[in-house]
């Protein structure tokens, strides 16, 4: 067999491996995750793989194929045939995918520089795909019991802010986000430390809005950012890989971008008009349903949610609801939080 045939045989085998890995991933994101956004991503990868392969001599690739004579078909490593579930299946496929693309990139160079460059671009996209699937394949256990997420901002608290934090935690809040847009950094860090200590004692998550530096200084569980704040990568550079990073989104496209960036959850809203911020667009529960259908990340419904309208939100099946003024501005924040928690647990028991 000559060198040209050997190259074609290697390229053909790795094209098959790449196609197979992509199909395994696509079936998972389509039928297990029910993610329209990820299904579209994999579909585009398959399409672009086909376009890259078209630059290669298809007749020569097929002519070089020799499956009966492939000495590797009868070899298997220990545990290769063992899979504990669909997640294990797709994890293995995600590892094979960039490996086979790297082989294609290298062995295509003597045949077609254009194809080799295309395979290189596809390999980098495969790495991004694996990152995007990370949250779905390895969900953070800290978010699995999240139901009631309370936003605390001192200007809306009827009682002193730390007294309010104690009350909402006693009422069953699973997470408290400290949201102080105007407070100086030093003062905010001192307050955040107090909030973190109270959340730790109650077994709740402590999140800081916008300020990754303050979240780091206070030892918070994570940070929540908007579209114009630090991006997810920058937050992780400040806080480390284990920190929770949530991103506010107002559309399926924004949620898909947050997924690709490696966010742990998305705050989806606004559900309704709220007293804390002027809103140009209200996506409502229907928008929440669209995000949930497209993106396999925990979803926290946010903005304008009250005990009176929370049923409409729960019909869209979010992971959790974020409440601000309806709890912290009430005369009885503990009782109000408890009423919300009862409604949430009735709809989605732990």
N, C-alpha and C positions, 0 to 999 in steps of 0.2 A: 504494500500500500504506500502511495507517495505522500509527500508532505502536505500537498493541497487537499488530498482526500482526508488525511488525519485532521486537518483544521476544520474541514466541513463536518466531519463526524462529531467533533467536540462541540462545535457551534450548534449543530442540530440537537444534540442531547441536552444542551443547556437552554436552548429555546423551549424545548419540551418541559424541562424542569420549571422554568420561569412561568410558562403558561399554566402549568398545573398548580403551582403555588398561588398564583393570582386567583385562579378559580376557587381554590379552597378558602382563601380569604374572602372573596366576594360572597360565597355562600353563607359564611358566618355573619358578615355585616348585614346581609340582606335578610336572612331568615332567623338569626339568633338575636342580633341587635336591632333589627328593623330600622336601620339607619339609612335614610335616603341620601344624606350627604356623603357618608363613607361609601355607599354603593356607587354613587356617581364618581367618586375619586378612583375607586378600583376599576370601574368601567373605562375611565379615561386612560389609566395605566395600561390596560389591555389593548386599547385602541392604539396607543402610542408605541407599544411593543410591536404590534403588527406592522405599523408604519416603518419602524426601524428595521425589522426583519425583511421587509420588502426591498431594502437596499442590497440584500445579499442574494446570491445565486440559488434560487429555490430548488431548481432541478438538481443541482450539484449536491445540495444538502440532503435531499431525499435519496439520491443515488448512493451517498456515503453511509446512510443509515444501515446498521447491522446489529439489530437487537439480539438475535441468537448468538452472535459472536462477541457480545459485550461481557467481559469477564466480571464486571461489577454488578450484574443483575442478580447474581446469587449470593452476594455478600450483604450482611446486615450487622449493625453494632448492637451490643446488649441494650435492651430497653427501647430499641427503635420502633418496635411494633406495639409498644405499650402506651396507651393514652388514657388519662383519667376522665376525659370529657371533651366537649367541643372546644373549650378554651385551650386545652393542651394541643389539640389538633392545629388550631390557627397559630399558636405560638411557634410550633415547629415550622409551619409554612412561612411565617414571617422571618425566621432565621434562614431558611433555604433561599428565599427570594433575593436578597442582596448578594448572597454567595454565587448564585447562578448568573446574576447580572454582571458581577465582577469577572467571572470566567468569560462571559460573552464579550465584555468590553476588551479584555486582553487578547482573546483569540480572534476577534474580528479585525484587529488592527492590520494584519497583513492582507486582509481581504477587502475591507472597506473602512476607511477612516471616518466617513460620515456615520456609518452604523455604529462604530466603536464609540464615537462621541455621544450618540443617542443613547446607547446602553449606559454610559456613564451618568447621563442626566437622569435616566430612569432609576439607577441605583440610589442616587441621592433622594429621589422621591420615595423610594421604598423605605429608606431610613425614616423619613417624615411620616409615612403611613404607620410604621411600627410605633412611633411616638404618639400619634393620634389615637391609636388603639390601646395605648398603655392604661389609660384610666378605666376603660371598659373591661380590659382583661385582668387588671389588678386594682379593683376599686378600693379606695381608702376606707378602712373599717370605721374610721372616725365619722364618716358621713352616712353610714348605713342606718344609724338610729336617729338621724336628724329629722325633726318634724317642725318644731317651733323655733324660729330664728328671729330674735328681737334686736332691732336697731335702737341704740340709745344715744341721744344727743341732748346735752344739758339744757338747751334753750326750750325744748319741748317737754321736759320733765316737770310734772306737778310737784314732785318732792325733790330733795337733793339727789344728785345723780347717782352716788354710790348707794344711797338708800333705795333708789329705784332699781338699780342692778340687783341688789339683794332680793327685792320683792319679785322681780320677774324670774329670777332663778328659783325662788321658793315656789313660784307658780308653775314651774316645769319647763322653762326655756332650755332648749338643747344647745343653743349658741347665742352669744351676745356679741354684736358688732358695735364697737365704739366709733361713733361718727361725729367728729368735731372738726369741721372744715376751717374754722377761723382761730382755733386755739394755738398759741405758740408751742413750738416743738418740745421745749423742756417741760412745760406744764402738762402737755398731752402725754408725754412719756411717764410722768409721775402718776397721772390718772390711769393710764393704761396698765401700769404695774398693779394698781389696786384692783382693777377690773379682772385682770388675769388671775390674781390670787383668789378672788371670789369664785370665778368660773372653775378653777382647779378644784376648790373645795366642794363645789356642787357637781363636779363631773361633767361640766358643760364646756363647749368650745369657746375660746376667746379670739375674736377677729378684730383687726384694726382696719378702718376704712382708709384707703389711699396710701397711707404712710408705711411703706415697708421698713423704713429705718426705725420708726417708732415701734412697730410690731416686733422687730428684732431686739431692740433695747428692752422691751417689756417682757420678752419671752412668750409672746402670743402664739397661738396655734397657726395663725396665718394672717393674710391680708386680703382685702377685697378692693378691686380696682375697676374704674370705669374705662370707657373707650379712649379717653384722652390722658389717662394716667400712665404710670410705668407699665411696660408690657410684662407678660408672664415670665419671660426669660430674665429680665432685669430684676424682677421680684425674687426669683429663685437665686440669683447671684447674691442678693442681700440676705435672704432668709435661709437658704439651703434647700436641698432637694426634698426634704421631708415636710416642709411647710405647706399648708393649704393655700392655694391661690384661687380666688373666685373672681369672675369677670362679669360685669353688667352687660347684658345684650338686649337688643331691641328687635332682632330679626333672626331668621334662620341663618343668613349669611354671616352675621356676627357670631352666632353660636358655633358655626362650623369653623370659623377662624380661631375662636377660643379653644376648641377641641384640638385643632392642629397645633396650636401654640403650647398645649400641655396643661391647660387649666384643669383644676380638680372639680369645679362645679361652675354653673352659670346662674347668675341672678337674672331672671327673665321678667321683663316688665317694660313699661308700667302696666299693671293690671287695670287700674282705675286712676282718675285724677287724685293727687295727694296734696297734703298741706306742706310737705317738706321741699317740694321742688316744682317749678313750672314745667309742664310737659308739652312738647309739640305734637308728639305721637303717642297714642294709647293703643298698645297691641292687644291687650285684653286676654281673657282665657283662650280665645281661639288662636291667638298668636302663640300662646304657651303650648297648646296642643301641637302646633306646627313644629315648634322647636323640639319638643319631646319626640316627635315622629322622625325627625331628621338627625338628631345628635344624641349619642348614648352617654350623656353626662348627667350627674345629679342636677336637678333643676330646682331652684328656689324662686318661687313666685314672689314678686315684690311690687310695692307702691300702691297706696290707696286701699289696702286690704283691711276690712273691719269684720267684726263678728256677724254683721248683717249681710255682708256679701261674700264671706269666705266660702260658702257652699258652691257658688259659681266657679270659684278658683279650684276647689277640690274636685269638681267634675272633670277638670283637665288633667288630674292626676300628677301634680308636681311632687317632687321628693319632699319638699318642705315649703312653708310659707314664711315670708319675712314681714314682720309687723313693726311699725314704729309708733305713730301718735295715738292710735287706738288703744294701745296698752300704756305707754309711758306718760301720756297726758291725762289718763283717767284718775279718778279719786282713789281707786283700788287697783293698782297695777298687778298685784299678786293675783287677785281674783279674776281680773281680766285675762291675764296670761293663762291661768288655770282653765278658764272657759275655752280659750282657743285650743289649748292642749287636748282637752276632752274631745272637741270637735275633730281635731286632726287624728287622734287615735281611734276614734269611732270610724273614720273613713279609711284609715290605713294603719291597722294595728302593727305593733312591732313584732 
